[in-house]
Amino acid sequence: MKPHYALPATLVVGLAIGAVLTTALRAQSTPPAYVVAEVAVQDADAFTRDYAPRVAGTLQPYGGRFLTSGKLTALEGNVPQRFVIIAFDSVETARGWYDSPTYQALVPIRQKTASHRRRPPEIA
């Protein structure tokens, strides 16, 4: 390569590397989101038959995954009957899951079979 082309070529390569690294850093800066719920099941048969097994399928398209689900043991104080934490890559994907027609079809079943305290993904 001739010397008078070396500097511009180096600058172009440096800009390309900088653009790739900047994009990677921006992708890493999106914080994860968590949906947190305390659940008290009143109708265990209907809850375990009609709601619980169907929730996991609604999470898959949004990359949601259970971090914890089920019964707890308290070392001190009162413990909720069930405590659920669902992780998502971003608030947007958590909202997308919660607002999806697939999950919204399950909400009336959950409301009939259990009471809950839920924190929206942007707060959790």
Z-matrix of the N, CA and C atoms (Angstrom, degrees):
N
C 1 1.442
C 2 1.523 1 107.80
N 3 1.310 2 116.33 1 138.31
C 4 1.452 3 120.03 2 179.64
C 5 1.528 4 109.79 3 -72.79
N 6 1.326 5 118.06 4 147.92
C 7 1.456 6 121.71 5 -175.94
C 8 1.527 7 114.47 6 -58.17
N 9 1.338 8 118.26 7 -34.40
C 10 1.458 9 118.76 8 -177.02
C 11 1.540 10 111.93 9 -75.67
N 12 1.322 11 118.77 10 -8.37
C 13 1.466 12 122.11 11 173.83
C 14 1.534 13 111.90 12 -98.06
N 15 1.314 14 117.82 13 -14.59
C 16 1.459 15 121.49 14 -175.05
C 17 1.533 16 111.89 15 -64.96
N 18 1.324 17 117.97 16 -45.68
C 19 1.459 18 121.16 17 -178.06
C 20 1.531 19 111.64 18 -64.92
N 21 1.340 20 120.17 19 -49.71
C 22 1.478 21 118.76 20 178.00
C 23 1.534 22 112.65 21 -61.85
N 24 1.319 23 117.55 22 -38.32
C 25 1.460 24 120.14 23 179.20
C 26 1.518 25 110.32 24 -65.18
N 27 1.324 26 117.91 25 -40.48
C 28 1.462 27 122.23 26 177.78
C 29 1.527 28 110.65 27 -63.35
N 30 1.326 29 117.11 28 -41.27
C 31 1.463 30 121.11 29 178.42
C 32 1.526 31 111.57 30 -63.74
N 33 1.313 32 117.18 31 -41.81
C 34 1.468 33 120.86 32 180.00
C 35 1.525 34 109.98 33 -64.70
N 36 1.322 35 117.25 34 -44.70
C 37 1.460 36 120.88 35 178.83
C 38 1.529 37 110.14 36 -63.39
N 39 1.328 38 117.28 37 -41.55
C 40 1.462 39 120.99 38 178.04
C 41 1.520 40 112.35 39 -62.72
N 42 1.327 41 117.20 40 -41.24
C 43 1.463 42 120.63 41 177.20
C 44 1.527 43 111.28 42 -64.72
N 45 1.311 44 117.02 43 -40.43
C 46 1.461 45 120.56 44 179.39
C 47 1.531 46 110.55 45 -64.06
N 48 1.316 47 116.82 46 -44.51
C 49 1.469 48 120.38 47 178.34
C 50 1.528 49 110.03 48 -63.53
N 51 1.314 50 117.09 49 -42.51
C 52 1.465 51 121.03 50 178.25
C 53 1.517 52 112.07 51 -61.33
N 54 1.331 53 117.77 52 -40.76
C 55 1.466 54 121.38 53 179.13
C 56 1.526 55 110.89 54 -64.48
N 57 1.323 56 116.89 55 -42.37
C 58 1.461 57 120.82 56 179.30
C 59 1.528 58 110.55 57 -64.55
N 60 1.316 59 117.83 58 -45.01
C 61 1.463 60 121.29 59 -179.75
C 62 1.530 61 111.61 60 -66.42
N 63 1.325 62 117.58 61 -38.96
C 64 1.462 63 120.61 62 177.86
C 65 1.523 64 110.61 63 -63.13
N 66 1.314 65 117.50 64 -42.88
C 67 1.465 66 121.04 65 177.50
C 68 1.527 67 110.58 66 -62.06
N 69 1.316 68 117.24 67 -42.35
C 70 1.465 69 120.73 68 179.23
C 71 1.527 70 111.07 69 -64.15
N 72 1.317 71 117.63 70 -40.96
C 73 1.465 72 120.53 71 178.94
C 74 1.520 73 111.80 72 -66.09
N 75 1.312 74 117.60 73 -39.71
C 76 1.463 75 120.90 74 177.67
C 77 1.520 76 110.88 75 -63.94
N 78 1.314 77 116.84 76 -39.46
C 79 1.464 78 120.64 77 179.66
C 80 1.528 79 110.29 78 -64.47
N 81 1.320 80 117.82 79 -35.03
C 82 1.450 81 121.45 80 -179.86
C 83 1.522 82 112.44 81 -76.52
N 84 1.315 83 117.86 82 -19.66
C 85 1.453 84 119.92 83 -174.64
C 86 1.529 85 112.99 84 -82.76
N 87 1.319 86 119.37 85 -5.54
C 88 1.454 87 121.64 86 176.94
C 89 1.526 88 108.28 87 -75.72
N 90 1.335 89 116.87 88 114.65
C 91 1.466 90 118.23 89 -177.74
C 92 1.520 91 111.71 90 -73.29
N 93 1.311 92 116.97 91 149.85
C 94 1.461 93 119.20 92 176.26
C 95 1.523 94 110.04 93 -70.73
N 96 1.319 95 116.39 94 164.62
C 97 1.469 96 122.27 95 177.92
C 98 1.517 97 108.46 96 -125.63
N 99 1.319 98 115.78 97 150.59
C 100 1.456 99 121.43 98 -179.02
C 101 1.523 100 109.36 99 -131.57
N 102 1.307 101 115.57 100 133.98
C 103 1.456 102 121.44 101 170.84
C 104 1.517 103 105.72 102 -100.29
N 105 1.323 104 116.19 103 123.02
C 106 1.458 105 122.57 104 -175.36
C 107 1.522 106 108.21 105 -118.93
N 108 1.336 107 117.07 106 131.15
C 109 1.465 108 120.16 107 -179.40
C 110 1.517 109 110.91 108 -142.74
N 111 1.336 110 114.96 109 138.15
C 112 1.455 111 122.30 110 167.81
C 113 1.518 112 105.96 111 -99.79
N 114 1.319 113 117.09 112 129.46
C 115 1.465 114 120.95 113 -174.02
C 116 1.527 115 109.57 114 -126.54
N 117 1.325 116 115.66 115 132.58
C 118 1.464 117 122.42 116 172.81
C 119 1.525 118 106.52 117 -118.67
N 120 1.318 119 116.86 118 111.30
C 121 1.458 120 122.35 119 -175.78
C 122 1.529 121 109.74 120 -84.66
N 123 1.345 122 115.63 121 125.55
C 124 1.463 123 120.45 122 176.70
C 125 1.531 124 112.08 123 -96.82
N 126 1.316 125 116.74 124 -34.32
C 127 1.464 126 121.70 125 -179.54
C 128 1.531 127 107.48 126 -119.97
N 129 1.331 128 116.14 127 85.15
C 130 1.465 129 121.23 128 -173.52
C 131 1.524 130 112.66 129 -61.48
N 132 1.341 131 117.78 130 -38.79
C 133 1.465 132 119.92 131 -178.96
C 134 1.519 133 111.32 132 -62.25
N 135 1.326 134 116.93 133 -50.37
C 136 1.470 135 120.42 134 -179.33
C 137 1.521 136 111.19 135 -67.05
N 138 1.338 137 117.41 136 -38.47
C 139 1.465 138 121.27 137 -179.80
C 140 1.525 139 110.83 138 -62.37
N 141 1.333 140 116.51 139 -48.20
C 142 1.464 141 119.86 140 -178.04
C 143 1.525 142 112.75 141 -74.68
N 144 1.305 143 117.60 142 -23.05
C 145 1.460 144 120.74 143 179.95
C 146 1.533 145 112.20 144 -88.79
N 147 1.345 146 117.18 145 -44.76
C 148 1.462 147 120.76 146 -168.78
C 149 1.529 148 114.91 147 -102.99
N 150 1.330 149 117.59 148 -21.85
C 151 1.469 150 119.04 149 -174.94
C 152 1.533 151 112.91 150 -113.03
N 153 1.310 152 116.78 151 -62.27
C 154 1.467 153 121.49 152 -170.68
C 155 1.534 154 114.56 153 -53.02
N 156 1.330 155 120.00 154 -47.01
C 157 1.468 156 118.03 155 -177.02
C 158 1.525 157 113.83 156 -69.74
N 159 1.308 158 117.82 157 -17.78
C 160 1.462 159 121.16 158 -176.78
C 161 1.522 160 113.64 159 -91.03
N 162 1.331 161 117.61 160 -16.31
C 163 1.467 162 120.74 161 -176.69
C 164 1.527 163 111.59 162 -66.04
N 165 1.316 164 117.87 163 -44.17
C 166 1.473 165 121.09 164 -177.21
C 167 1.529 166 111.36 165 -55.12
N 168 1.314 167 117.70 166 -39.70
C 169 1.462 168 120.78 167 179.09
C 170 1.516 169 113.01 168 -64.90
N 171 1.327 170 117.40 169 -27.84
C 172 1.470 171 119.84 170 178.74
C 173 1.523 172 111.11 171 -77.34
N 174 1.328 173 117.51 172 -23.39
C 175 1.469 174 121.43 173 -178.42
C 176 1.518 175 112.83 174 -77.86
N 177 1.324 176 117.42 175 -33.92
C 178 1.464 177 121.99 176 -172.30
C 179 1.528 178 114.52 177 -52.75
N 180 1.339 179 119.97 178 -47.54
C 181 1.470 180 118.68 179 -178.66
C 182 1.531 181 113.60 180 -64.34
N 183 1.325 182 117.74 181 -17.66
C 184 1.463 183 121.81 182 -177.05
C 185 1.518 184 112.42 183 -106.98
N 186 1.311 185 117.57 184 4.66
C 187 1.458 186 121.61 185 178.72
C 188 1.521 187 113.11 186 71.02
N 189 1.322 188 117.25 187 17.35
C 190 1.459 189 120.90 188 179.07
C 191 1.514 190 110.67 189 -74.92
N 192 1.325 191 116.25 190 147.19
C 193 1.457 192 120.37 191 179.00
C 194 1.527 193 109.19 192 -145.91
N 195 1.302 194 115.32 193 140.62
C 196 1.461 195 120.53 194 178.23
C 197 1.522 196 109.18 195 -72.37
N 198 1.326 197 116.76 196 127.68
C 199 1.453 198 120.88 197 171.28
C 200 1.519 199 109.39 198 -91.38
N 201 1.319 200 115.63 199 -36.08
C 202 1.451 201 121.22 200 174.55
C 203 1.516 202 108.32 201 -152.79
N 204 1.284 203 115.09 202 146.53
C 205 1.451 204 120.72 203 178.33
C 206 1.517 205 106.86 204 -160.82
N 207 1.289 206 115.96 205 132.75
C 208 1.446 207 117.56 206 176.18
C 209 1.503 208 113.47 207 124.88
N 210 1.310 209 115.00 208 -154.39
C 211 1.451 210 121.86 209 -173.84
C 212 1.526 211 110.93 210 -86.74
N 213 1.332 212 114.20 211 152.33
C 214 1.454 213 121.42 212 -178.07
C 215 1.523 214 110.32 213 -121.23
N 216 1.310 215 115.17 214 161.20
C 217 1.455 216 121.82 215 171.42
C 218 1.522 217 106.80 216 -118.13
N 219 1.328 218 116.45 217 127.72
C 220 1.460 219 120.48 218 -178.59
C 221 1.518 220 110.46 219 -91.98
N 222 1.310 221 116.25 220 134.78
C 223 1.451 222 120.82 221 171.06
C 224 1.522 223 109.54 222 -85.86
N 225 1.320 224 116.48 223 -30.42
C 226 1.457 225 122.80 224 176.15
C 227 1.520 226 108.89 225 -149.42
N 228 1.314 227 117.00 226 150.85
C 229 1.463 228 122.11 227 172.96
C 230 1.513 229 113.55 228 72.35
N 231 1.324 230 113.89 229 -171.89
C 232 1.460 231 121.23 230 -179.52
C 233 1.518 232 110.43 231 -81.13
N 234 1.290 233 114.99 232 147.41
C 235 1.455 234 120.59 233 179.20
C 236 1.525 235 108.54 234 -121.93
N 237 1.337 236 117.75 235 137.62
C 238 1.460 237 118.65 236 176.05
C 239 1.526 238 110.62 237 -66.72
N 240 1.319 239 115.79 238 156.73
C 241 1.456 240 120.45 239 179.33
C 242 1.533 241 110.38 240 -59.85
N 243 1.307 242 116.27 241 -46.43
C 244 1.470 243 122.72 242 175.97
C 245 1.514 244 108.53 243 -136.85
N 246 1.318 245 116.51 244 148.97
C 247 1.453 246 122.48 245 178.54
C 248 1.517 247 106.63 246 -136.65
N 249 1.326 248 116.66 247 126.64
C 250 1.466 249 121.12 248 -174.32
C 251 1.523 250 109.33 249 -123.70
N 252 1.331 251 116.13 250 133.95
C 253 1.467 252 122.03 251 171.06
C 254 1.522 253 106.76 252 -126.98
N 255 1.331 254 115.44 253 123.95
C 256 1.460 255 121.53 254 178.42
C 257 1.525 256 107.71 255 -117.40
N 258 1.317 257 117.67 256 126.22
C 259 1.466 258 123.05 257 -178.16
C 260 1.527 259 110.64 258 -98.32
N 261 1.324 260 114.76 259 141.38
C 262 1.460 261 122.98 260 175.07
C 263 1.525 262 108.19 261 -132.52
N 264 1.324 263 116.55 262 161.04
C 265 1.461 264 120.77 263 179.91
C 266 1.524 265 112.96 264 -71.06
N 267 1.343 266 117.45 265 -24.17
C 268 1.462 267 120.74 266 -178.92
C 269 1.518 268 109.85 267 -158.58
N 270 1.308 269 115.10 268 165.91
C 271 1.460 270 120.59 269 175.58
C 272 1.523 271 109.88 270 -62.11
N 273 1.318 272 116.48 271 -37.76
C 274 1.466 273 120.18 272 -178.90
C 275 1.530 274 111.79 273 -61.79
N 276 1.326 275 117.28 274 -42.15
C 277 1.465 276 118.49 275 179.44
C 278 1.522 277 111.26 276 -71.89
N 279 1.338 278 117.15 277 -33.79
C 280 1.472 279 120.03 278 176.26
C 281 1.524 280 110.10 279 -64.02
N 282 1.322 281 116.60 280 -45.43
C 283 1.464 282 120.59 281 177.72
C 284 1.522 283 110.94 282 -64.04
N 285 1.321 284 115.98 283 -39.83
C 286 1.465 285 119.97 284 178.19
C 287 1.516 286 111.50 285 -58.88
N 288 1.348 287 116.30 286 -43.26
C 289 1.464 288 120.12 287 177.61
C 290 1.517 289 110.74 288 -64.12
N 291 1.340 290 116.59 289 -51.44
C 292 1.462 291 119.88 290 -175.55
C 293 1.530 292 112.02 291 -61.13
N 294 1.320 293 116.83 292 -39.14
C 295 1.465 294 121.40 293 -178.44
C 296 1.527 295 113.78 294 -84.51
N 297 1.331 296 117.44 295 -5.41
C 298 1.462 297 120.56 296 -176.36
C 299 1.529 298 110.98 297 -64.79
N 300 1.323 299 117.15 298 145.46
C 301 1.466 300 120.23 299 177.66
C 302 1.531 301 112.42 300 -58.22
N 303 1.324 302 116.69 301 -32.88
C 304 1.462 303 120.49 302 -179.28
C 305 1.523 304 111.18 303 -64.54
N 306 1.337 305 116.88 304 -46.99
C 307 1.464 306 118.40 305 179.38
C 308 1.528 307 111.09 306 -74.75
N 309 1.315 308 117.57 307 -38.85
C 310 1.464 309 119.93 308 -179.47
C 311 1.529 310 111.51 309 -61.05
N 312 1.324 311 118.00 310 -26.04
C 313 1.468 312 120.84 311 175.46
C 314 1.530 313 111.17 312 -67.05
N 315 1.340 314 117.42 313 -25.23
C 316 1.472 315 121.80 314 179.86
C 317 1.526 316 113.38 315 -88.10
N 318 1.319 317 116.91 316 -18.62
C 319 1.466 318 120.49 317 -175.85
C 320 1.534 319 112.47 318 -57.71
N 321 1.338 320 120.30 319 -45.76
C 322 1.472 321 118.56 320 178.79
C 323 1.534 322 112.96 321 -60.83
N 324 1.320 323 117.18 322 -33.04
C 325 1.472 324 120.73 323 177.93
C 326 1.529 325 109.00 324 -66.73
N 327 1.325 326 116.58 325 -45.73
C 328 1.464 327 120.37 326 178.73
C 329 1.526 328 110.58 327 -61.22
N 330 1.319 329 116.88 328 -42.91
C 331 1.459 330 120.72 329 -178.29
C 332 1.528 331 112.16 330 -66.48
N 333 1.332 332 117.68 331 -31.80
C 334 1.469 333 120.93 332 178.18
C 335 1.522 334 112.63 333 -77.02
N 336 1.309 335 117.57 334 -29.98
C 337 1.465 336 120.46 335 -171.91
C 338 1.519 337 114.49 336 -103.13
N 339 1.340 338 117.55 337 -13.58
C 340 1.468 339 120.17 338 -175.97
C 341 1.520 340 110.47 339 -153.08
N 342 1.318 341 114.43 340 153.26
C 343 1.462 342 119.05 341 169.57
C 344 1.514 343 106.50 342 -103.79
N 345 1.309 344 115.89 343 156.13
C 346 1.455 345 118.50 344 -173.73
C 347 1.517 346 110.82 345 -154.53
N 348 1.304 347 113.71 346 157.57
C 349 1.459 348 122.49 347 166.32
C 350 1.508 349 104.80 348 -121.15
N 351 1.319 350 115.97 349 122.27
C 352 1.460 351 120.87 350 -175.44
C 353 1.508 352 108.58 351 -126.76
N 354 1.305 353 115.34 352 140.17
C 355 1.456 354 120.73 353 174.10
C 356 1.518 355 108.05 354 -102.20
N 357 1.321 356 117.12 355 131.98
C 358 1.469 357 118.24 356 177.44
C 359 1.517 358 111.23 357 -64.36
N 360 1.326 359 118.24 358 155.01
C 361 1.462 360 121.19 359 -173.03
C 362 1.524 361 114.34 360 -60.05
N 363 1.341 362 119.58 361 -29.72
C 364 1.453 363 117.67 362 -177.64
C 365 1.528 364 112.41 363 -75.30
N 366 1.331 365 118.02 364 -15.98
C 367 1.449 366 121.29 365 179.03
C 368 1.525 367 110.65 366 -93.68
N 369 1.312 368 116.36 367 -35.78
C 370 1.462 369 121.26 368 -173.97
C 371 1.505 370 112.10 369 -65.10
